[in-house]
Amino acid sequence: MYRILVVEDEKSINDLIVMNLTEAGYTCERAFDGMEAADKLEGEPFALVLLDIMLPAVFQLVYGAVYGQHGTCHVLLIGGAPQ
């Protein structure tokens, strides 16, 4: 089964995404900041990373870790409008 890493700092949003993906049969791991995501990306490869684009200074850090997986991982940027 595909492994998905959800990188979202708002716990309620992270929980909602993981709950729906898990119910759909995917294996999910979660990270709440870029450092945690980069650490998880050093382990077994993920098929997909859902990445909150609004996290400060996270894009380059996580993208570098994803690139280290030799192109086997896709990245989907997620984000909301500021209130």
DAGIDA-V956796 format. One record per residue. PSI is psi in radians with two decimals (999 if undefined). D_FIRST is the distance of its C-alpha to the first C-alpha in Angstrom with 1 decimal. Layout:
BEGIN
{{PSI;D_FIRST} {PSI;D_FIRST}}
END
This chain:
BEGIN
{{2.68;0.0} {2.43;3.8} {2.33;6.5} {2.34;9.7} {2.13;13.2} {2.03;15.8} {1.75;19.3} {2.22;21.9} {-0.37;25.1} {2.00;26.0} {-0.74;24.5} {-0.68;24.8} {-0.75;23.0} {-0.83;20.2} {-0.77;20.0} {-0.78;20.0} {-0.84;17.2} {-0.72;14.9} {-0.83;16.0} {-0.72;15.3} {-0.67;11.8} {-0.75;11.0} {-0.49;13.0} {-0.04;11.0} {0.11;7.9} {2.67;6.4} {2.16;6.9} {2.53;10.3} {2.74;13.1} {2.63;16.5} {2.57;19.6} {-0.04;23.0} {3.00;24.7} {-0.66;24.5} {-0.77;25.3} {-0.72;22.6} {-0.79;20.0} {-0.68;21.5} {-0.78;21.3} {-0.58;17.6} {-0.23;17.1} {-0.25;19.0} {-2.51;16.4} {2.55;13.1} {2.65;12.1} {2.63;10.4} {-0.52;9.3} {2.49;11.7} {2.11;14.6} {1.97;16.5} {2.11;20.0} {1.95;23.1} {-0.30;25.8} {-0.12;28.5} {2.28;27.8} {2.28;30.9} {0.45;30.5} {-0.54;26.8} {-0.90;25.9} {-0.69;27.4} {-0.88;26.1} {-0.70;22.4} {-0.69;22.8} {-0.70;24.3} {-0.67;21.4} {-0.74;18.9} {-0.55;21.4} {-0.25;21.3} {0.27;17.7} {0.66;19.4} {0.20;18.2} {-0.05;14.5} {2.35;13.9} {2.67;15.1} {2.26;17.3} {2.06;18.2} {2.33;21.5} {2.69;22.3} {2.80;25.8} {2.93;28.5} {2.40;32.1} {2.55;34.4} {999;36.6}}
END
